[in-house]
Amino acid sequence: MKRRVLARLEPFLGRRCAALADAWLKPTAVQHEFESLPWSLKVALKGSLTGVVASVVLLGYVTETQLAFYALIGVSLAVYLLARGEELVGALLDYLTSGKILWRWAFVVWAILSLLWTTRGRLSVDRAITLVEIQIVGLVFYDAAKNLGLSRWILNTVFACVVIAAVQAMATEDPTVVERLSGPYASPNTLGMFCVIGLAVFISVAARRRHVAASIGSYVAALILLVGVVASSSLKGLLGLLFVCGLGAALTASRVRAATFVGVAASLGAALVAFVEPLRFVWEHALYRLEIATIGMSVGVNQSTVERARFIKKGLNLIAEAPVFGRGLDTFRWLSDEGTYAHNNMVELGVALGLVGVVLYYGFHLSILGAAARQRRTDDFVWRFIVIAVPTLLLLDMAVVSYAAKLSTMLLIMSAGWLERTRVGGLSASTGSVR
C-alpha cells in the first residue's frame, strides 16, 4: 500500500521522495521490544494508556464528569505522545494506510460528507466531531497493540474499569428506588453493555493453573459484572451475556472457564438471591422485564417492543427514500418525528448514511473477523476476545446504535492493530493477562 502511494506521489515530490520513502517504509515504532525499554518509559506508556482507557470507560458520559474526562484523557494523551516521540509518526502513517482501518477512515469521511446534504446542522455536526475524536484517540489503541504488544494491558484495564463502574453503581444507587442501575453512564443499557464487554475479556482467558487468590479474585470480579448486567435489567445485556458464554464454551481454550463461571454463577447466585434482599429485588425486576418483553412480543402489547417495531418500520420507509446516500448524520430522530434514535444501528445508519455507510461501517467488523479466521490463533487470549466480542457486538447492533460508541470502536481498532502485529512475523503480540 505504502509503496503504491509513494510511486504515485514521486513526480510531485522529486528528490524529497527518497527521504520520505525511507522514513515511511522502515518498520514503525519498536515492535516486540517493549520489555527492553527503560523502566521510566514503560511506566509512562502503561500509565498513560491506563489513563486513556479509564477516561473512555468511566468518564465523559454525564455532564458532571465531562471536565474530568477531558482533563484525564488530555494529560494521558500528552504523556503517551511524549513517551513515544518520533516513533509515533511512523505509527500514524501505518494507522492512516492500514487495510483494516481504512474501512473506518472511509466511514468517518463519508459521515462527514453527509453534512453537505443534511438539513439539520447542530446535532449532526456534534456526531461528526465525536467520530473524529474517536478516530484520533484510536491511534493510541492501534499503536499500543501493533507496535508495543500491549493489547492485553488494554483489555485488563478495560476489565478493571468496568468492574469499578459496576461497583460504583451498586454502592451509590438503591435498586428499590431507581429499579435499573446505570452507574457512571446515566443509561442502564450502557452499563449492561460494558459489563458484557468486561465478561468477554474474562471468558477469553484460558483456564490454567494460577495462584488461588488471583483466580478467586478474577471470578469475584466477573460475578460483580454479572450482577451489573442483571441490576441494569438490560435485555440487550442479558442477551449479550448468554452469547458471550456460549461463544466461550464453543472455544476449546476457554470452554472450562466459561463452564466454571456459569456453574459458580448459578449456584452462588441462587444462594445470594435467596438471602440478600437487594439482589433478590434486581433479579426479580430483571425477570419481570424479560417476561414482559417475551409475553408482550407475542401479544403485541409491550410498549418497548411496539416502539422499536415502529422505529424500524419508519426507518425502512426513510431508507427507501434515499437508499444509497442517506439523509445525513443523526436525521432519524427528526425525520421520523420520534425525537430519539432508531434503537437499531443498521436502521440508524441506513437512514443517515444509506447503503454506502452501512457497507463501510460493517466492512470494518468483517475485515477483523476475516483476518482472525485466517490466523486461527486459538491459543492466544486476544484472538479469543476478538472472536467472542466482535460477533457479540454485531448481534447487539440489532437493538443499539453503536456507530459513535467510544469503547467498542476503540477495541475494534486495537484488534486491527493486534492482527497486523501477529501477521508480521507470527509473533506473540501481547504481554500480561487477566488475573
Disulfide bonds with the S-S distance in Angstrom:
none
